[in-house]
Amino acid sequence: DLIEKNKILKPFIDLLDAQDLRTIVVVLTGLSNLLALTEKLGGTDNLCLMVEEMGGMKKLESLQKHENEEVYKKAYAIIDAYFSNSDDEVEQELAPQEVNGALEFNATQPKDPEGGFTF
């Protein structure tokens, strides 16, 4: 609520576009701390949604290509920890299952339409 009332998130996220390396590192650290705090309070989903709506996700993805190792590691860590949960579930579904000591791949096959195909 405090973040929404004071409208501090957008200017904070916009600082990820700064040219100054130190500014970017400070903002990434602050964002990580903010997300960690909201995780403890149970508001991570709301904050992640706000960050995405304000273009923060695109900025984080862009920073993963940054020349500075600390910057891209911090950006990757934030995305991995807070923005990739739904992908993990999909990956689990696609992962091969071990059956009788062998890996079994069960890709879902699309079904033919009733009555076959018409061309």
C-alpha positions in Angstrom: 0.0 0.0 0.0 2.8 2.4 0.9 4.4 1.9 -2.5 1.1 2.5 -4.4 0.1 5.5 -2.3 3.5 7.3 -2.7 4.0 6.2 -6.4 7.7 5.5 -5.8 8.0 2.3 -7.8 7.8 3.8 -11.3 10.6 6.3 -10.8 12.6 3.6 -9.0 12.2 1.2 -11.9 13.0 3.9 -14.4 16.4 4.2 -12.7 17.3 0.8 -14.2 17.9 2.8 -17.5 20.5 4.9 -15.8 23.9 5.2 -17.5 25.7 5.1 -14.1 26.7 1.6 -13.1 26.6 2.3 -9.4 23.0 3.6 -9.7 21.9 0.4 -11.5 23.5 -1.8 -8.9 21.9 0.1 -6.1 18.5 -0.1 -7.7 18.8 -3.8 -8.4 19.8 -4.4 -4.8 16.9 -2.3 -3.6 14.4 -4.0 -5.8 15.7 -7.4 -4.6 15.3 -6.3 -1.0 11.9 -4.9 -1.7 10.8 -8.2 -3.3 12.3 -10.2 -0.4 10.4 -8.1 2.1 7.1 -8.4 0.2 7.7 -12.2 0.0 7.8 -12.3 3.8 4.6 -10.2 4.0 2.8 -12.2 1.3 2.5 -9.5 -1.3 5.0 -10.6 -3.9 2.5 -11.3 -6.6 1.1 -7.8 -6.4 4.5 -6.2 -6.5 5.7 -8.4 -9.4 2.6 -7.4 -11.3 3.3 -3.7 -10.7 6.9 -4.1 -11.7 5.8 -5.8 -14.9 3.2 -3.2 -15.7 5.7 -0.4 -15.3 8.1 -2.0 -17.8 10.5 -3.3 -15.1 10.5 -6.9 -16.4 11.8 -5.7 -19.8 14.4 -3.6 -18.2 15.6 -6.5 -16.1 15.7 -8.8 -19.1 17.7 -6.1 -20.9 20.1 -5.9 -18.0 20.8 -9.6 -18.3 22.8 -8.6 -21.4 24.8 -5.9 -19.5 28.6 -5.9 -19.9 29.0 -5.7 -16.1 28.9 -9.2 -14.4 27.4 -7.9 -11.2 24.6 -6.2 -13.0 23.6 -9.2 -15.1 23.9 -11.6 -12.2 21.6 -9.4 -10.0 19.1 -9.0 -12.8 19.1 -12.8 -13.5 18.7 -13.6 -9.8 15.7 -11.3 -9.5 14.0 -12.7 -12.6 14.8 -16.3 -11.5 13.6 -15.8 -7.9 10.4 -13.8 -8.5 9.3 -13.8 -12.1 9.7 -17.4 -13.3 7.6 -19.5 -11.0 4.9 -20.4 -13.6 7.6 -21.6 -16.1 8.9 -24.1 -13.5 5.5 -25.8 -13.4 5.5 -26.1 -17.2 9.0 -27.4 -17.2 8.1 -30.0 -14.6 5.2 -31.2 -16.9 7.6 -31.5 -19.8 10.4 -33.2 -18.0 10.8 -36.9 -18.8 9.6 -39.3 -16.1 11.6 -42.3 -15.0 9.7 -45.6 -15.5 11.4 -48.9 -14.7 14.9 -47.4 -14.9 14.3 -45.7 -18.3 13.2 -42.2 -19.2 9.8 -41.9 -20.7 8.9 -38.8 -22.8 5.2 -38.1 -22.9 4.7 -35.1 -25.1 1.0 -34.3 -25.4 0.0 -35.1 -29.0 -2.7 -32.9 -30.6 -5.8 -34.9 -31.5 -7.1 -35.0 -35.1 -10.4 -33.1 -35.4 -13.5 -35.2 -35.5 -14.3 -36.4 -39.0 -10.6 -36.0 -40.0 -9.0 -33.2 -41.9 -10.7 -31.3 -44.8 -8.7 -29.5 -47.4 
